[in-house]
Amino acid sequence: MSVEQNPTLEKDIGPETESNGTAPLRHEMTAEETARAAARFGYGPMAHVNTAEANLRPFGGEFQPGLYKSVEGRKFANPAPLGLCAFALTTFVLSAVNMGTRGISAPNIVVGLAFGYGGLVQLLAGMWEMAVGNTFGATALSSYGGFWISFAIILTPGGFDIESAIESAGGASMFYNSMGLFLMGWFIFTTIMLFCTLRSTVAFFLLFFFLDLTFLLLGIGYLQRNDTNEVNTPVIKAGGFFGFLAAFAAWYNALAGIADSSNSFFIIPVAHFPWSPTGRSRQKTARETV
């Protein structure tokens, strides 16, 4: 079976454009591997894989934790930076509230962002990740978009009455316990996502590492309360601090995915782990040149 190679790709992965995630690792897929990949990941008509193209390196700017192939004739841009920015901004604002910045203690200001940007926009970015065949990106971005929408529903006063219904059934203690379990569930999900970044880049791994600690500390802050049965403020503030780090890590990965030699004077370093495919390839090259 002959496969026609497309020599020109989109701006992000153009042949003369330098960026973080586009240096290839030469390994061509056999026809059998291509069929298995299509069966496993369900590449659709908008994700025609270039089987003759070299594998691209793991890259947080593309939300790809492992080796991946470019998409032939892609008509739309890389959706990962959009989802990362939506996540980062909403997380930044909520983390500022959790840390008590400027004396703000009520998180209701986050509702608008959580519905519109962190929720809807991030969910749409996750759907576009499906179109480019990125299972990890689709799962992570869509799920965290769902998190922000559900979080906004909980905090929305009036129509949903979730908080008031729980408090009327068992008081503030029941609401705090329910919120703690909600956050712990997201801690478990984030841990699963974290495992998938262990062979990617340091910047990509740190995003999920900081986010994992954020959910863990916030969950503990609601479950392990103080003597007056209020949330554990120091632990909540610690969760807000790691939320800040997660937000800036998301922005960093987004910038790495946007910036290239066509629009920036510098390329964002992302640092591949030494045990990642790229790290092993570089070590092998270094040994061969000695």
N, C-alpha and C positions, 0 to 999 in steps of 0.2 A: 504493500500500500504506500503510495507516494504522498507525502505531506508537503504542501507548499509553504515555505517559511515567509512570514511577513516581516520584512526588514525594518519597517517603520512602526513605531508604537506611539502612544500618547505622550504628551509633554513630560509626564512624570518618569517615563522610562524610555525616552528617546535615545537614539544611538549616540548622540553627541552631548547628551545632558548628563551631568554628574550629579548624583544624589546618594543618599545613604543606602537605600534598599535595592539598588538596581545592578550591582556588580554580580554577574552570574557565576554559578558553580556548574561546570560542564558535566551534565549527566542527562542523556537523552532517554526518554521513555520508550519502552518497546510498545508494540501494538497491544500486547496483553496487559501491560501496566496501564496504558491509556484506557482500555476498556474497564479495568477494575476501578480506576479513579472515577470514571464517569458513572459507574454503577453505585459507587460508594457516596460520592458527593453530589450527584445529580446535576452535572453541569447542563445548563439550559441553553437556549439559542443565543442568549446575550453573553454567554461565557464560553466561547469556542477556544479551547486551550491550544496554544502553540506547542504541539508535541515535539517539534524540532528545535524549540527554544531551549536555552540552558535554564536550569533552576535558578531562581533568585533567592537571595539570602533572607533569613528571618528579619523582620523589620516592623517595629512598633508603629511607624508612620503609615504602614499599610494594614496594621492590625493582624499581621501574619506571624505566628509564633514559630513556624517551621518553614522548610523550603517550599517554594511555590513557583508556579509558572505564570507568565504574563497572559493577559486576555487579548486574543487577536481581534483587531478591528474594534476596540472598545470605543463606544460613542459617548461615554460619560466619564467624569473625573473620578479620582480615588475618593470614596465616601468616608474613609476612616478619619481624616482630620476633622470633618464636620461633626461626627459623633463624639470624638475626643473633646472638641471644644465645647460642645453642648454639655457633656458630662463635667468638664472642668469648671466652667463658670457656675453651674448650679451647685456643685460640691463646694466651691470656694465660698459662696454666699452662706450656705448652711453651716459650714465649718466656722465662719466668722461669728455666726449667731451662737453656735455651741460653745465657743470660747468667750462669749460675753463681750464681744467687741463693742465699744462705745455704749456699754450698758444695755445692749439689746439682749433680751432673754426670750421673747416670743418668736417662734420660727415662721410665723404666718407670711412674712414677706417672701418666703421661698415658694409659696403656692403658685404664683404666676409663672416663675421660672420653671418649676417642676412640671407644670402642665405643658407650657409652650415650648421651652428650649430643651431642658434636660429630659423631658418625657417625649413629646411628639417628634421633635427634630432628631433626637438620638434614635428613636424607634425607626424613623424613616431611613436613617443612615444604616441601621442594621438590616433593613429590608434590601437596600442596595448592595450590601455586602453579600447577600444571598445571590444576587444577580451576577456578581463576579466570582462566585464559587468559593468564597471564604467562609467556611463553616464556623471557625472560631470567632471571627469578627461579627458574623450574623448572630451567633448565640450570645456573645457578650454585650454588644451594643443594644440589641433588641431587649435583652433581659434587664439591663440597667435603665433603659428607657421605660420599661414596665415598672421598675422600682420607683422611679421618680413620679410616674403617674399615680401609682398606688399610694405613695407617701403623700402626694398632694391631696388625694381623696380623703385620707385620714385627717389631714389638717384643715380641710375646707369646712368652715363653719356654716351652719344652716342646713343645706340640702341633704348631706349624707348622714350627719349626726352620729358618726361612728364613735368618736371620743365620748360624747355625752351618753350614748346608749351603754357603752361599757362601764362608765363611771356610775350610772344609775343602777346597774346590775350588781356591781361589787365594789364601788368606790374607786378612788384614785389608784389604790394598790393594784386592782385588777387591770386598769389601763396600763400602768407601768409594766406589769408582768407581760401583758399582751404585746406591748411595744418592744420589750426586751426579746421575746421569742421571735417577733417579726425581724428584728435586726440580726439575731443569731442565725436565722435561716439564710439571710443574705451573706453572713460570714461563711457559712458552709459552702454556698455557691461560689463565692469569691475564692475560697481555698481551692476548689476544683479548677477554676480558671487559672489560678496561680501555678498549679502543677504544670499546666500546658505552656508556661512561659520559661521553664527552666533551661530550655535549650535555645533561647532566642537572644535578646540583647539585655544589657544591664538596665537601660532606661525602661524597657518594656516590662521587665520583671519587677522593678521598683514601683511602677504604677500599681500593680496588683498587690504587691507586698504592703505598701502603705494603705491601700484601700482595705485589705484584709484586716489590718490592725485597727483601722477606723471602725469597721462594723463590730469587731470583737469588743473594743473598749466601750462603744456606745451601748451595745447590748448588755455588758456588765454594769454600766452606769444605771440602766433602768432596772435590772434584776437585783442587784446588790445595793439597796438604798441605805440612807443614813438613819440615825436614830429617830428622826421625825418623819420617817416614811417618805421622804422626798428623794428625788433622783440624786445619785452620787455626783455632785458637781465637779470635783477634781477629776474623776474618771471621764466624765462627759467632756471636760475641757481637753483632756489628753486625747480623746477621740477626735475632737475638733482640730487639734494640732496635726495629727496624722492625716486628717482630711485635707488640711492645707497642703501637706506634702503630696498627697495623691492628686490634688487639683493641679499643682504645678508640674507634676510628672506627666499628667495627661496633656497639658499645654505643651510641654517639651516634646513629647512624641508627636503631637499634632504639627508643631513647627518643623520637626524633622521630616514629616511626610509632605509638607508644603514647600519648604525651601529647597531649591536646587540652583544650579549654576545659571539658569535663565532668569531668576528673579531675586537672587541673594548673592551677597559678596562672600558668604561663607557657608559651609555645609555643617549641619549640626552633628556632632559626634554622638554615637549611640553605644559603642563599646560592646562587641560580641563576647559572650562567655568563651573561655578557652575550650570547654567541652562541647560547644555548639558546632554544627557542621562547618560554619565559617572559621571558627577558631581552630578546629582540627586541620582544615585545609591550609590555613596560614602556617601552622606549626609544621606541617608536612613540607610546605614550600621552603620554610626556613631551614629545615634539616637538609633538603636537597641542594640548597645553595651554599651550604657550609663546605 
